[in-house]
Amino acid sequence: MDFKIYLGDMYILDYHKGVISFDITPSQAIIIKGRYQTDSGYQRMAIYSNNLDNEVLLALANQHGIY
């Protein structure tokens, strides 16, 4: 797994399922905000946003390349 916090959002990369974006409320409830599902075995991720239209860009990498 890989984990990132970016602009107040949390992201988890699961090697087998993909990326999950979530928040934790003040009452400690977990709210899943979005998912990017894949089965390609990515091992690392990077996240970037230029803050236009709430768009988030993901870079995913495995042993063979960056996507």
Buried (B, 14 or more C-beta within 10 A) or exposed (E): EBEBEEEEBBBBBBBEEBBBBBEEEEEEEEEEEEEBEBEEEBEEBBBEEEEEEEEBEBEBBEEEEEE
